[in-house]
Amino acid sequence: MALPCEHNGGMPVTGDQIRATLRTLPFRPFRLNLADQRTFDVLHPDFALLFPNRRHVMVFSHENPESWQLIDVGLIVSLEPIDDQPSASQAA
């Protein structure tokens, strides 16, 4: 089963697609791929917060929940399903 924007045909990811991915039941861990090649893994829906304006998403670190990154949705080029292991390039 594909994520809501796994095959986005080169179109930008939208806040609505992120919201749909976070609400998918059962939840499937996914990776945010940014235009600058950084990645952020969301292993549980509690580790990501989409702002009400849908222009920003806050992703919390799995190793240190007090650490987080604020990401402009416009910089997210794709979402992809992952296994349960955090990516090596995820910022702390």
C-alpha positions, 0 to 999 in steps of 0.5 A, a space after each residue: 500500500 502506497 503512502 498518500 504521496 509516495 508516488 507524487 509525480 514530481 509534484 511538491 508534497 503538501 501539508 494535506 498529504 503529510 496529515 493524511 500520512 500521519 493519520 493512516 491506520 494502521 500507522 506506517 513509519 515514513 521518511 521525509 526527504 528534503 530538497 537539501 538531501 536531509 531526511 527525517 524519520 517519523 516512526 510514530 505519529 506522536 513524533 511529528 506535529 503538522 502546524 494548523 497552517 499546514 506550512 510547517 511540520 515539527 519532527 521530534 528526535 527518536 533518540 532525544 524527544 527534547 530535540 526537534 526540527 522545524 521543517 518548512 513543508 515546501 522543502 519536503 520533496 517526497 515521503 517514503 515508507 520505511 522500516 523501524 530504523 531511524 535514518 543515519 542522516 537524521 539530525 539530532 
